[in-house]
Amino acid sequence: MESGGEEVVVKKKRGRKPKPKNEEGQQQQVKTPKESKRSQQQHHQHQHQQHVNANAEDKYNRWKAVVPVLYDWLSNHNLLWPSLSCRWGPQLEQSHHKNRQRLYLSEQTDGSVPNTLVIATCDVVKPRVAAADHISQFNEEARSPFVKKYKTIIHPGEVNRIREMPQHSNIVATHTDSPNVLIWDVEAQPNRHAVLGATNSRPDLILTGHQDNAEFALAMCPTGPYVLSGGKDKSVVFWSIEDHITSAADSKSGGSINKQNTKSGEGNDKSADGPSVGPRGIYCGHDETVEDVAFCPFNAQEFCSVGDDSCLILWDARAGSGPAVKVEKAHDADLHCVDWNFHDVNLILTGSADNSVRMFDRRKLTSNGVGSAVHKFEGHSAAVLSVQWSPDKSSIFGSSAEDGLLNIWDYEKVGKTTERSGTTASSPAGLFFQHAGHRDKVVDFHWNSYDPWTMVSVSDDCDSNGGGGTLQIWRMSDLIYRPEEEVLSELEKFKSHVLTCAAAK
């Protein structure tokens, strides 16, 4: 990869050079016999990185000191290799104190061992069950006892993005460093051992249609078995998985993907070797790489996309292959992410390399792209990598960035002041909680639809800790997000209880 361009730098920071957690920090071994301008620049960059790391360490220590106050539950899981995506899957079991749920993540390696798609189980502790001393005394270098690997799939190439299908709990899609989207039936796939020389697992279905690599932009439709993708070919591609589901398989297994007649567990080094299906539509309107896509939650024919051309485009498949609305200069730099509100069809979030999140109201956008954001949220000091609306409340959303922070926002709080939060008095408008448990860029996170205030987040730690990644499952204290009147009433009862106990002694 060549260096110098802003786009290339961003992509490197999204995990282009993975390293294992236990590898020695070879990034800093930059020595040349001649004092060239290049070596001086590298020296200054190294000094700057040391300063950044020191500030990050101080920030992390301050965060860890207040964990028992801000969190109802927190679980830290050390990853040997970075994971660029993390997703909640279906709930598997329910018990009195915790629920067992599927969790998807990946291992992005340097080639010494295969890249993998990991299917894990996670014991999600219920609210107000975990003790304060337990959540504050986690071992940062250990693997969480709440997360257990269930199955490993040897993935053809790195796993850049994982998306689950709401209609079929066993089906997930992955983006890799190729033009294709890979579809996996995680229950039907055999468990594999990720050892050097092992053949790749065979995808259950391959979605073709891109003319160049499509690495990050991937979405599953909440209302039907549809998949959306964007890539370096500047196009948005739309598929229906039903185009490759036979009626016999549908009647037997509730919509399993039809496979080729191969022995279970047979792998192949070519990801293109397997059943494939072409697109229902290809949509052109971007001038640069498409970085993210999202479906309208209420209509599979409407979707949106963002890209390195700084544009937000709304599409309507019923109106042809051109943009329905194109918003030029939606941000002042490349757009990395987009999400469509689950509860309000008019609200769309975008995140950018300009460090900001913007909220657009599609009713205020015209056909020639004239329009501006409803609000600009500025609480990050580096490029925003992911934005997601809460599945529980229409005004709540999260954003994660290269600054190592995962911010939780409430746009209804814009213009209002509040002191009851995990933020400071000088916090940006709308910001009411800041998760600072990661030491490096937070590349992905996901709200839990079964337990809406429980989050999973993952950081790529190659820049700060020399390699690997960190997975965290956490839930802020309900005293932070519940209505103020309820919280004050509960605290008053607690105060009365303490006084009563003190008087009885």
RATAMO-V160952 format. One record per helix or strand of 3 or more residues. SS is the DSSP state (alpha for helix, beta for strand). FROM is the first residue (numbers start at 1). LEN is the number of residues. If there is no record, write none. Layout:
BEGIN
SS,FROM,LEN + SS,FROM,LEN
END
This chain:
BEGIN
alpha,6,8 + alpha,26,3 + alpha,37,29 + alpha,67,4 + beta,71,9 + beta,87,8 + beta,98,11 + beta,116,10 + alpha,132,5 + beta,147,8 + beta,161,4 + beta,171,5 + beta,181,5 + beta,205,3 + beta,217,4 + beta,226,5 + beta,235,6 + alpha,241,4 + alpha,247,7 + beta,281,4 + beta,290,7 + beta,299,9 + beta,312,5 + alpha,317,3 + beta,325,3 + beta,335,6 + beta,347,6 + beta,357,5 + alpha,362,3 + beta,375,3 + beta,384,6 + beta,396,6 + beta,406,5 + alpha,411,3 + beta,431,5 + beta,442,6 + beta,454,7 + beta,469,8 + alpha,478,4 + alpha,484,21
END
